[in-house]
Amino acid sequence: MAYKSDGYRTVNEVMQIAANCYVGQIAMADANAGGLVEPAVVAAAGPDTASRLVGPVNAVVTSPTYDATYKGDLATYDTTQATQVANDPAGACLVRVDVLFPGDIVCFPIVKDTMGTAPERKACTTGSSDGLTFVVAAVDTTVSNYSTAYCSKGANRGVIRKITTGATTTQTFLVAFPYDIAVGDEFVIINLRVGETKWDFESQIQGADSSIPYTSNYYMGFCHSMELQNAGEEKAYITIGARHLAMY
């Protein structure tokens, strides 16, 4: 579930939906469906120029129902008089949205393709004595200078490095890991990086996708930090590029 944290303000707006929305999704401005917000979509260009992101949905105001797939409340889009008078409270379905401003930080779960699937975490099959390369079983193709390897087991545990030559098996670095890399050392390998980063939503629009090779379609942002040690609990703290926000 994505959430916003900026340390000094939260602007929370009640907004009418234009499509089914789930708590934890990032909403974007609706263009033509009669409402105000709808779930964001994966990037359609590199960088994306079509979506105008508003912010995370943090609550359903009107007749919420729990959804086991999305692990949160569902807001059901309705347009007719009959469906609206049956709502509690009566009327079009509303959600609460934390509006994003330039500089705000969003905490995204990092997942592979969809929520509940952890990023690639592989044991090293060929190490190195100079700390500049290692080989793992095939992973999603990494992107030169836009992917990351984090050592979660071995002498370099806790050390993170930017991958400078991307591939499916052999990962290469210009800045060495400080200690020799041994067979059996474990690495988390993701297509995000600290600092300026390319990123995109996973299929449920609740997290950041670790597996896409960001060469064509992506959003831009600044990644302040990542939490990668515990499998299934990976997170990225990202300021979304202002060009993608609704007020720009």
Steps between C-alpha positions, in 0.01 A plus 500: 500500500648833396491779752617859512736645758643850490544572869309826525166497321234278354229644276220245505215554253167322461462432127244334274630196313482433126589128518528233768776598748673313780660633816877512447486585132637820352213690337532718191278779371203380296470647152162391367305256722300751703691468827814659642748215553563146383786252551826600337626289210839362406719741307424541129822676396853559621445712697120487519324816381131401517420423866450770764552338839299639794603284797438184705145392583493457878131432570166426337226736618201343323393136561847340524537127437813299579691343210722201579716539189586865561506453880297815554165670463340537157316809378248401231442744214130565445313731265128424519244642741411151627856411600565839656192507723598152626837632618584592857507798502276540195665648194794436272787298650769704677855427619758688705822583316827634644589758236862488382706818472848537346753368751262264681630150567296188425585166659447230238517126564748357248355191334553283193209562261223493762439543871599200710788394272841599636779638279775280358718361781768263373801306627830570329619212277832660402667757720803725464811591696485867395134563589421634153277225367294196589279249319155381605231284342301692239310806625296767324739699281671775698562844350847651484525782759132473604497171696620401845655201675473471878687232693263339751729207595880475503803711590348804324163474679327839503708645215319642196654572158376640171525250215696665220471222241156340500429137403289199597776307682834684532473826694790746470600804707747788472510548878604172660329327790753540784549126559543199274174362361461127569280227356181489708499870585147634453400811308178693445496624140254772401450744214497808722786707641561756776509856368347584165303194400262362240203315648152375421197352673443128537178353366278601797632863510591459867878458480813548288590224254851362549512292184428731204809592292437875495617585150178623334202559734553643849440782748790707633570560867760535773550198725615611845560152640399136476440226758612170345619267773180307580337295224143610432546829689700696241417872476610809307454861614447701182426862419298486179623731225299824499429458128271207590289678764150633441588866558770498229 
